Amino acid sequence: MVRPGQSLEGMVFRPANQQELSHGVKMAFDYRGDVTIKLSSGLQITGYVFDWNEREGNPYLRLFLRDVIEPQQVSYADIREIAFSGEDTAFGRSWEDWVKKWSKDSSGKPE
């Protein structure tokens, strides 16, 4: 399990049941980097998860793959493993830090 202040980068998530899979997909959605998904077919795909849907009869996630124009949809039933393989571009960066960096006084210098 991930502790507060710890990045998911480099972790591999192997869900044992539907509840764990749902949790893993939500973590992948919140992650600000690419993930590598190992499918039940043995195929691995790497991309950025931008959407997921559990309300329909066949839960799925959608992701953008490099060099592929159309987003790809993957059924939860096909997912065996989620690896947080890309750089976690948001780790260690908070909204407060961003505001502080870009706040400027009347002289144009950061505060």
C-alpha positions as a printed NumPy array, in Angstrom:
array([[  0.   ,   0.   ,   0.   ],
       [  1.133,   3.548,  -0.682],
       [  1.897,   5.771,   2.291],
       [  1.117,   9.497,   2.301],
       [  3.945,  11.398,   0.626],
       [  5.022,   8.339,  -1.387],
       [  4.854,   8.186,  -5.179],
       [  3.326,   5.287,  -7.076],
       [  6.107,   5.533,  -9.665],
       [  7.731,   2.138, -10.193],
       [  5.07 ,   0.196,  -8.273],
       [  3.277,  -2.801,  -9.749],
       [ -0.313,  -3.485,  -8.718],
       [ -1.648,  -7.044,  -9.065],
       [ -5.299,  -7.08 ,  -8.014],
       [ -6.605, -10.244,  -6.375],
       [-10.297,  -9.416,  -6.811],
       [-12.739,  -6.982,  -8.419],
       [-12.605,  -4.539,  -5.502],
       [ -8.804,  -4.322,  -5.65 ],
       [ -8.957,  -3.934,  -9.444],
       [-11.407,  -1.058,  -9.079],
       [ -9.088,   0.605,  -6.564],
       [ -6.069,   0.086,  -8.85 ],
       [ -7.839,   1.609, -11.856],
       [ -8.782,   4.657,  -9.784],
       [ -5.147,   5.005,  -8.674],
       [ -4.047,   4.773, -12.331],
       [ -6.569,   7.475, -13.249],
       [ -5.246,   9.78 , -10.506],
       [ -1.631,   9.067, -11.46 ],
       [ -0.038,  11.781, -13.58 ],
       [  2.16 ,   9.553, -15.666],
       [  1.96 ,   6.558, -17.972],
       [  0.99 ,   3.126, -16.74 ],
       [  1.711,  -0.258, -18.295],
       [ -1.225,  -2.631, -18.231],
       [ -0.653,  -6.352, -18.58 ],
       [ -3.654,  -8.04 , -20.159],
       [ -4.922, -11.586, -19.676],
       [ -3.731, -12.292, -23.248],
       [ -0.159, -11.521, -22.139],
       [ -0.055,  -8.312, -24.187],
       [  1.228,  -5.186, -22.436],
       [  0.07 ,  -1.696, -23.33 ],
       [  1.482,   1.575, -22.039],
       [ -0.367,   4.846, -21.938],
       [ -2.033,   7.585, -19.945],
       [ -5.359,   6.686, -18.279],
       [ -7.837,   9.514, -18.77 ],
       [-11.207,   7.853, -18.133],
       [-12.859,   4.908, -16.433],
       [-16.44 ,   3.692, -16.123],
       [-17.823,   1.193, -13.644],
       [-21.509,   2.009, -14.074],
       [-22.124,  -0.088, -17.146],
       [-22.328,  -3.868, -17.337],
       [-18.735,  -4.145, -18.555],
       [-16.445,  -1.804, -16.536],
       [-13.579,  -0.347, -18.545],
       [-10.837,   2.244, -18.598],
       [ -9.68 ,   4.369, -21.51 ],
       [ -6.132,   5.474, -22.187],
       [ -4.031,   7.331, -24.708],
       [ -1.193,   5.288, -26.173],
       [  1.9  ,   6.884, -27.666],
       [  1.716,   7.328, -31.42 ],
       [ -1.946,   6.232, -31.541],
       [ -4.517,   8.892, -32.353],
       [ -7.632,   7.146, -31.061],
       [ -7.97 ,   6.396, -27.341],
       [ -7.977,   2.707, -26.441],
       [-10.581,   1.05 , -24.245],
       [ -9.664,  -1.86 , -21.968],
       [-12.191,  -3.978, -20.132],
       [-11.518,  -4.53 , -16.422],
       [-11.951,  -8.253, -17.081],
       [ -8.834,  -8.182, -19.295],
       [ -6.552,  -6.45 , -16.749],
       [ -4.1  ,  -8.618, -14.801],
       [ -1.562,  -6.019, -13.665],
       [ -1.08 ,  -2.258, -13.566],
       [  2.492,  -0.96 , -13.42 ],
       [  3.07 ,   2.72 , -12.701],
       [  5.826,   2.854, -15.291],
       [  6.002,   6.498, -16.349],
       [  7.39 ,   9.465, -14.466],
       [  5.014,  10.748, -11.793],
       [  4.968,  14.328, -13.08 ],
       [  2.817,  15.64 , -10.23 ],
       [  4.649,  14.059,  -7.291],
       [  5.917,  16.621,  -4.811],
       [  4.034,  19.444,  -6.471],
       [  1.062,  20.872,  -4.671],
       [ -1.427,  23.515,  -5.688],
       [ -0.062,  25.744,  -2.942],
       [  3.471,  25.465,  -4.361],
       [  2.217,  26.39 ,  -7.815],
       [  0.328,  29.434,  -6.524],
       [  3.365,  30.568,  -4.551],
       [  5.627,  30.195,  -7.581],
       [  3.349,  32.143,  -9.894],
       [  2.137,  34.794,  -7.463],
       [  3.778,  38.042,  -8.344],
       [  3.863,  41.393,  -6.692],
       [  3.498,  44.608,  -8.677],
       [  7.19 ,  44.541,  -9.606],
       [  6.679,  41.249, -11.476],
       [  8.954,  39.282,  -9.147],
       [  7.739,  36.074,  -7.481],
       [  6.862,  36.548,  -3.827]])
